[in-house]
Structures are given as structure tokens and as C-alpha cells.
Amino acid sequence: MLRLFDTLTGHRRLVLTENDRAILTRKGRIVALLGAGEHRIKRDDMVDAHTLTSPFVTGANVDMLLRDAPDLVATHLVEVRTGAAEVALVARDGRLISAVAPDTRLHLWADAGPFHVTRHDVATDVKVPADQAKRLVRARLTALLTSVEVAEGHVGVMTLDGTAPALLDPGLHTFWNVGPKIAVKVVDTRLRSHDVTGHEILTRDRVTLRVNLVADFRVVDPVTAVTKVRDFEEALHRALGLAFRRTLGALTLDALLADKVAVDEGAANAVRAEMAALGVEVGAIALKDVILPGEMRDILTAVVAAEKEAEANVIRRREETNATRSLLNTAKVMAENPVMLRLKELEALEVIAGKVERLTVHNGTAGLLADVAKLRD
């Protein structure tokens, strides 16, 4: 009967559960916001249905509802509005459900609450506390976050809008990305080596060669190292190259090759002083290699070979002289000592006997010695 009556009068019935809400629009204007229960509405009324399972009020009718029915909004909705430099975190039952960006408004069904709103001024504090960052990550609300990881043995130099540099210790750091522009440069503070390879110089005697330098360094003032120059390692490379181009260019090739691992202490100290002003401490500096042109390498090889050959000849002559002197001394001893001479004769006889297959003695040892080896008159 009621259904027939509604049909005749141009109405219909709308049933909403406890979790349902509906915005009723008639002739382009919002006339009611319906809660749980049975409602008798006109057949041409437009119904924008919502469920409290999702507490957010969305849709094309939200702006119209705010404009045409402010009393309904105050009764049934909760508004979260943020300022130009403010982020709001909305929690329900202890769990974050939304992160509201600056200059934004969010509407929620009041019956889906209660809600807890936490506000953060991103103009004065861009860093997100670690526990709060973990909650946002667990809730998958990371659109307003940016993270930087600083490894062990490194530090991070952070600037806000290009100014006010600050240091970040090793670890994971999370920031709001809707405040000042954040830039973080991670600097390695461990002891490292820097190589300058293939650096060409012209020696004082006009020989072109290439040298390889190595320098130990570490960053002691990360803020100065990052802010004073664009790239402190490039500045170290340039300082090493220029300083040793001047000092090595004042040496002859022979002087340079005589002690290639040594470097001019004045040039090294100049490099250390220049880099100290940039927050970099330079330690040991050494020449690793001296690379000669092909033609000069062949010439030096020939020179070294000639020098070694001359040394060998000197040694050979000295040994021959020593041998002759020793032989002369032996002859003098034999001339003065007949027994020694006799022993030498017997040694010679032993050697000769060892070289023949058969030896026949006819007239005794004395005759054998007289016939075979006449060593004296």
C-alpha cells in the first residue's frame, strides 16, 4: 500500500544502514544529508551515496554542500584545513589515515570518528621524527616525504633553499618535501687516495714526459668543503697538477729520474695549505710513475746498457789481475819449497792417471815422473 501511495505521489523509499550516508540533491540544490534509516524522497531527487568504511567525504557535491548547507556540514562533517606552511596528520583509532598537504582542506564523516589531528609547521621544522616517519611508511602515506640515507663513514651536508647548511649524522633521515627546498650532499670523511694520472710536464732540459701523482686526503670540515668550491676533489686535482708542474719543470731529466718517489716539500706544503682552507686535510704526496716518450726510452736503455757493459769489463779485468797475482804467488812458494813442488807433481800425475784407461809403470815412480811430467830441470 505504501509503495502504491509513493508511486502515485511521485515518491520512493531509500533505506540506509548504520554505515551509509547520502547527500540528497533536488533541482541542483542540496536539501538534506541522510543518515541511517528509511527515507521517503521524491522520485527525481539525486542521491550521492557514501559509506563510513571510508571516512573521507569526496565527490562533486562536496563544494556544493559547503556552500549551500553549512549547518549540515557543521553537524555531520569534520573539516581539516591546513595553512600555507602546515601539514596535518589525521589519525583514527591510533592509526594514521591521511597526511594533508599545505593549503588543503579535507572533510571526514563525523560519525566515522573520532579523529585526532596533529599539525606540523614545515617552514620552521622540515625534519620528520624517526618514529613518526616509520608510522607514515607503515600507513603508506609517503607522498609528502623525502628520505636521505647517510652511510657509515660519511656525513650529509643539508641546505634549506640553498642556505643554512647543517650536518647529518650517519643513518636514515626523513623530511617534509612541501616546505623549503631541501638539498643534501653526502660527503665521504674517510681517508682516501686521489690519483693524478698522465700529467704532462716539460723538464728543464726540454724533455716532455708524463707523471702520475698520488695524494692521501680526508675531509675534516664537510660544510666548508661543500660550500667553498663546487667539487673539492676537482680542486685537489688541479692544485696537485699546477704545483708539481712548476716544481718538476725546474728539474732536469736525470735529477727527476734519480729520485722519482721524492716530491718537492715546498710544493707539497703549498697544496696542503690551499686544501686546508677548503676543509680538506692532505697527507702524503708521492710520484707513482714517470713515463718517458718512446724515443727517449730507447736512448736511456742504450745508455744504461753501455754503462753496465763498461762495469762488466772493469770487473772482468780486475778478476784477471787477481788471478795472475795469485798464480805468481803460488810459483814463488813452489820455487822456495821443493816439497810443495813435489806435491803439485803428484797432483798432476793423479789428474793424468784419471784420464787414461791403462797405466803401465816400468821403472818405478821416479822414472814415471821423469818421463811423463818433467816439471823441473
Beta strands, then each sheet from edge to edge (+ up, - down):
strand 1: 11-16
strand 2: 20-26
strand 3: 29-34
strand 4: 37-42
strand 5: 46-51
strand 6: 77-81
strand 7: 86-92
strand 8: 95-100
strand 9: 105-109
strand 10: 115-121
strand 11: 145-150
strand 12: 154-160
strand 13: 163-168
strand 14: 171-176
strand 15: 182-188
strand 16: 192-202
strand 17: 208-219
strand 18: 280-291
sheet 1: 1+ 4-
sheet 2: 3+ 2- 5+
sheet 3: 6+ 9-
sheet 4: 8+ 7- 10+
sheet 5: 11+ 14-
sheet 6: 13+ 12- 15+
sheet 7: 16+ 17- 18+
end
